[in-house]
C-alpha cells in the first residue's frame, strides 16, 4: 500500500523563547515492512544543529532556537510503500544488543501487576502466548484518551485499567520481558478511517526465536499490517518519542499537532 503522510507540530509561545533544544525522530527508514519513496522535513523558527543515527537505528535531528522566536513549526511529510508481513519485521539489527531489550526502564518496570499478567498468559507456542498477551491487554486496559500522561508507567496504567496506545505498548513490552522475550516500543503512523488525526501511533514488538522481531498492537488487537508505518524504536517511549527537548525561559507553550495518513 502506498501511503501519504503529513505530521505538523506547531509550538506557540506568549513570549520570545530564551533557548530551546529539540530532538526529532520523525524520519522513517526503509526495511522489511516498508520502503520510503520520499520524505522531507520543513522547519520554521528553528535551525538544525546536527543529524545522526542512534543506537536503535533511528534517524535523529537536533534543533535549536535562540532569540526572539515565538512560533516554531516542524512538518514531516512524504510517501511510503508498506507491506503486510503478518507483523514479522525481520532479524535484529543495529548497535544496541538484543539483551538490552530484556531490561526494565522507568516506564516499563516489572511490578506485581505485570508479573500477574505474565503468569495469567499460560503455556503454548511463543506466538500463541504473545497473541494472548496482546488480547489480554486490550481486555484489561480500556482505550481512554487524557487519562494518563507521558510519564505514566506500565504498572500504573495496568492498575488504572485505562490509557492510550503508549500505555498499551509499555504494558506489552514490560510483560513480554517478564515472559522472557526481548521487547521494544515502536512509534509511527497508522492509517485509520479518519484521515486527520491528533497524534501519531505506538505499538510494540517482541523478539521470537526463528522469526526475529514480531509486531503487536494491543490498542487495536492486531499485528500491524500494511496500514502501519514504523518511524522509531527503543526500550520505551523516551527512546522513540517523535519530539523531545528542553526549554529555558518563562514563556508559556501552546502545542498543536496534526497528522494525516491517507492512501
N, C-alpha and C positions, 0 to 999 in steps of 0.2 A: 504494500500500500504506500502511496506517495502522500506525505503529509506536509502541510504548510503551517508553520508555527511563528507566532509573534508574541514576545514576552516583554512588556513595557513596565518599568518601575519608575515611579516619579516621587522624588523627595522634595517637599516644600518646607521652608523654614521661615519663622516670623522675624528672623534677624540674620544678618550675614554669618556664615559658619567660620569659626576661627581656624579649625583644622579638622579634616576628615580623611580617614583611610579606609577603603573598602576592598574586600576580596570577592571577586566574582567567579562563580563556577556556572557558567551559562552557555558553554560551548560543547555540544555533543561530539563524540568521535565515532568513526566507523568501526564496526565489529561484526560478530556473527549474526546479530539480530537486526542490524541497521546499516545503511550506507548514507553518509551525509553528502548530499548533492551540492548544497551551498549553505553558507552561514555567515552572518555579518553581525557586528556589534557596534552600535551607534551610541556615542556618549556625548552629553552636553552638560557643561557646568563643572566638569572634572577632567583630569588628564590621566592617561595610562602611564604608570611608572615602570612596570615590569610584567612579563608573562613567563609562565613556567608550567611544567607538568609535575604534579606532586607524586608522592609515593604510591598513591592508589590509581594513578593513570589519568587523573582529572586535569583538564585544561584550566589553569588559574590565571586571572588578570588582577593586578593590584592598581587601584585608582586612588588619587589623592586630590584634595581640594584645599586651597588656601586663598584667603582674600574675601571678596565681597559677594560671593555667590549665595543666593537664597533659593535657587531651584536647580536640582540635579536630575537628569533623566538618563536612564540606561535602557536601550531597546535591543534585544537579541531577536534575530529573525532568520528564517531560512527554510529549506526543504530537505526532507529526509525520506528515504525509501526504507520501509520496515518489512520484516519477515516474521511469520508465525512459526516459531520453533517449539511450541508447546512449553515455553518457559525455559528451555535449555539454552544457556548462554555461553557454553564452552569452557575450556580449561582455565585454570587460574593463571593470571599474568600480572606483571608489574613488579615493583621493587618491594612492596610490603609482603612479608612471608605469610603463608596460609595460617600459621598458628596465631598470628596477630588477631585474626577474626574469631578466635575462640575465647578471647579475653573480655572481661566486663569493662564497661565505661560508666561514667556517672549517670548517663541516660539509660543504660542497659544493665544495671545492677541486678544480679540474680538473688531476689529475696524469697520469702516463704511463698508468696503468691505465684511467682514464676515457677518455683520448684513444684508446687502442687499441680500447676497446669501441665508441666512436663510429665509428671507421674501419671496424670489422667489420660495422656495420649495412648498409652498401651503399646502393644507389640505389633510387628508387621514389617514389611519391607521399608527401606528408607523413604521412598516416595509416598507410600501409604501413610506413614507416620507424619510426614511433613504436610501432606494434604489435610490430614485430620487436624493438625495444629492450626492450619490456616482457617479451617471451618470453625474450630472451637473459639478462636479469637473473634471472628465475626459474630458468633452467637453470644459471647460473654461481654463484648465491649461495643456498645451502640455508637454509630457514627453521629456525633453531635457537635457541630462547629461551636467554637468560642467557649468550650467547657474546660479546655486545657491550654497550656502555653508551650513555648519553645523549650522551656526548662523542665517540663513535666517528664518524669522518668517512666520507664515501662512498668515498674512495680506500682507507682502511684496511679497511672491510667488504668491498670488492671483492677485495682481496688475501687476506683471511682466507677468502673464499668461504663465509661464513656470517653470519647476522644475523637480524634481525626486520623487521617491516613498516617501522619507522622507517628502517632501513638501506636496504632496497629502495627506499624513496621518495627518500632522499638520492641514491642512485646514479642513479635515473631522472632526477631534477632536474639533477644535475651533467652527466650525459651528454647530455640533451636540450639543455642550454645549449651544450655543446661542438658539437652538431649545428646550432646556430643558432636554436633555439626558446626563447623565454621560457618558464620553467617555475617551478612553485611547489609547495610542500609543503602537504598537507591533513591535518588531524586531524578525527576524527569517530567515528562508530559504524557497525558492521556487524552485521546480524542473521545469526547463524550457527546451526548445528544445536544447539549448546549455548546455552540461554537465558542462563545465568550465565557471565560472562567475567571474566578477571583484569585487563583493561586495555581502553582504547579502541583505535581502529584508526587507521592512517595510510595514505595513498596520495599520488599526485602528479597534477598537471595540466600540460599543455603548451598553449601558445597557437598555434593553427593559423590561418593566413590564410584568411578567408572563413567560418570556423566559430566562432572565439573560443576559449575555454578548453575543452579536452577532457581528461577524467579517465582515468587508468590506474592499476590496482592490481597491481604486479608480484608482490606476495606471493601473490595468488590467480590471476594470469594473465588478468584480465578488465578490461573497462572498467566502472566502478561502475554498478549498476542500482538498482532500487527498494529494495534491501536496505540501502542506504547513506544515512547522514545526515551532512551536512557541518556542522562546527562552526566551524572556524577555518582560515585560510590564511596563508602567509608564505613567505619565501625558504627557510626550513628549520625544523627542529623548534623552535628557540629562539623564532621568531616566532609559532608556532602551538601551543605546548605547552599542554595543559589547565590545568596548575598550575605556577607557578614562584615563587621568592621567596628571601628571606634570613632568617636566624635568628641571634640573639645569645644567648650563654649556653653552658653546658656540658652541657645536658640531651641524653641520647641519644634518638633518634627511632625509633619503630616505625611503619611505614606499612602500611595495609591498604586495598586498593582492590577494589570490587565493581561490576561493570557488568552490567546485564541489558537485553537488547534482545529484544522479542517482538512478534509481530503481534497 
